[in-house]
């Protein structure tokens, strides 16, 4: 009996395309064509169009007359503005109704620390991305204020492309920094201190901004 292939959910397609943009598989200026993406994922153009609208809302792509839908390129001033916003958002993590920490958070951060330690011996940009990705959503899940969490997520993915471009040019440096960051995050979580967690994030975002300066 023939079976129809399982349809990929729109949310999954959104995450795949977002990750491709963040990892520079789709560098700035890349044209994303609805028909090509629909054929790749085996769906109609309508859900692809909806996914592209979500990416546009997050500032990752833009539609230009005569060109089509392209991956956005950010100026240094725009990058700096995003990082400055992230600095302020991080300070609010522990101040706006943070969710309580539990044993699952302790276990999750320990697993991330073990994975990050392996990068010191064998750096892999994909694994580096996945660890940062998992760390981001671990912290995002602690943010209790819905509006703050949405802004936190959006700014993270807008800035991600710039950081992963830097990571590929300094793998040893970013791996050491990630291991140190996770150690501090682990300490804040163990002490159930959301304010400290927010300031750990703020400090490492500030370090990142300095490293990205032209």
C-alpha positions in Angstrom: 0.0 0.0 0.0 1.4 3.4 -1.0 1.6 6.0 1.7 1.9 9.8 1.3 5.1 11.3 2.6 4.7 13.1 5.9 4.2 16.8 5.5 6.7 19.0 7.2 5.0 21.4 9.6 5.3 25.1 8.8 7.0 25.7 12.2 9.7 23.2 11.3 10.3 24.9 7.9 10.5 28.3 9.6 13.1 27.0 12.0 15.1 25.3 9.1 15.2 28.5 7.1 15.9 30.7 10.1 18.9 28.5 11.0 20.2 28.5 7.5 20.2 32.3 7.6 21.8 32.4 11.0 24.5 30.0 10.0 25.1 32.0 6.8 24.1 29.1 4.6 21.9 31.8 3.1 24.3 34.8 3.3 23.0 38.4 3.0 21.6 39.1 -0.4 20.5 35.5 -1.1 17.2 35.4 -3.0 14.6 33.0 -1.5 12.2 31.8 -4.1 8.8 30.5 -3.1 8.6 27.9 -5.9 12.1 26.5 -5.1 11.4 26.2 -1.4 7.9 24.7 -2.0 9.5 22.0 -4.2 12.2 21.3 -1.7 9.8 20.7 1.2 7.1 19.1 -1.0 4.3 21.6 -0.1 2.4 24.3 -1.9 3.6 27.9 -2.1 0.9 29.2 0.4 2.5 27.8 3.6 6.0 28.8 2.2 4.6 32.4 1.8 3.4 32.4 5.4 6.9 31.2 6.6 8.6 34.0 4.6 6.2 36.5 6.2 7.3 35.3 9.6 11.0 35.6 8.7 10.3 39.1 7.4 8.6 40.1 10.6 11.7 39.0 12.5 13.9 41.2 10.2 15.8 38.3 8.6 14.5 38.8 5.1 12.9 41.6 3.1 10.9 41.9 -0.2 12.3 44.3 -2.8 10.5 45.2 -6.0 12.2 43.8 -9.1 14.4 41.5 -7.0 12.2 39.3 -4.8 12.6 38.1 -1.2 16.2 38.4 -0.1 18.1 37.8 3.1 18.8 41.1 4.8 22.2 42.7 5.3 22.8 44.8 8.4 25.0 47.8 8.7 27.4 48.2 11.6 25.1 50.8 13.1 22.1 48.4 12.9 24.2 45.6 14.5 25.3 47.8 17.3 21.7 48.9 17.9 20.5 45.3 18.2 23.3 44.5 20.6 22.6 47.5 22.7 18.9 46.4 22.9 20.0 43.0 23.9 22.1 44.5 26.8 19.0 46.2 28.2 16.8 43.2 27.7 19.2 41.0 29.6 19.1 43.2 32.6 15.3 42.7 32.8 15.4 38.9 32.8 15.5 38.7 36.6 13.2 41.7 37.1 10.1 40.9 35.2 8.4 37.8 36.6 11.0 35.1 35.9 9.8 31.5 36.0 11.2 29.4 38.8 14.3 27.2 38.2 14.1 23.5 38.7 16.2 20.4 38.5 15.7 20.1 34.8 17.4 23.4 34.3 20.4 22.2 36.3 20.6 19.0 34.3 20.2 20.9 31.0 23.0 23.4 31.7 25.3 20.6 32.8 24.7 18.7 29.5 25.5 21.9 27.6 28.7 22.4 29.6 29.8 18.9 28.6 29.0 19.5 25.0 30.8 22.8 25.0 33.9 21.3 26.6 34.2 18.9 23.6 34.5 21.9 21.3 37.8 22.9 22.9 39.3 19.7 21.3 37.3 19.5 18.2 35.4 22.7 17.1 32.4 22.2 14.9 30.4 25.3 13.9 27.2 23.4 13.7 27.5 22.0 17.2 28.6 25.4 18.5 25.4 26.8 17.0 23.2 24.1 18.5 24.7 24.7 22.0 24.1 28.4 21.7 20.7 27.8 20.4 19.8 25.4 23.2 21.2 27.9 25.8 19.2 30.7 24.3 15.9 28.8 24.6 16.8 27.5 28.0 17.1 31.1 29.2 14.1 32.3 27.1 12.0 29.7 28.8 12.9 31.3 32.2 11.6 34.7 31.1 8.1 35.0 32.4 7.1 38.2 30.7 5.7 37.4 27.3 6.6 40.7 25.6 10.2 40.5 27.0 10.6 36.9 25.8 9.4 37.8 22.3 11.9 40.7 22.0 14.6 38.6 23.5 14.1 35.9 20.8 13.8 38.3 18.0 17.0 40.3 18.8 18.9 37.0 19.4 18.2 35.7 15.9 18.8 39.1 14.3 22.3 39.2 15.9 23.1 35.5 15.4 24.4 35.8 11.8 27.0 38.4 12.7 28.3 36.3 15.7 28.5 33.1 13.7 30.5 34.8 11.0 32.9 35.9 13.7 32.9 32.4 15.3 34.2 30.8 12.1 37.2 33.2 12.1 38.0 32.6 15.8 36.9 29.1 16.8 39.3 28.7 19.7 38.3 32.0 21.2 34.6 31.5 21.0 34.8 28.0 22.3 36.7 29.2 25.4 34.2 32.0 25.9 31.3 29.7 25.6 32.7 27.3 28.2 33.2 30.3 30.6 29.7 31.6 30.0 28.1 28.3 30.7 30.0 28.0 33.9 28.6 31.3 35.1 25.1 30.5 33.9 25.3 27.2 35.7 26.3 28.9 39.0 23.4 31.4 38.6 20.9 28.5 38.0 22.2 26.5 40.9 21.7 29.4 43.2 18.3 30.1 41.6 19.3 33.7 41.0 17.5 35.1 37.9 19.0 38.5 38.4 22.5 37.1 38.3 21.5 35.0 35.2 20.4 38.2 33.4 23.7 40.0 34.2 25.8 37.0 33.1 24.0 37.3 29.8 24.5 41.0 29.7 28.2 40.6 30.3 28.7 38.1 27.5 26.6 40.1 25.1 28.8 43.1 25.9 31.9 41.0 25.2 30.4 39.9 21.9 29.8 43.5 20.9 33.4 44.5 21.5 34.6 41.5 19.4 32.4 42.5 16.5 33.5 46.1 16.4 35.1 46.8 13.0 
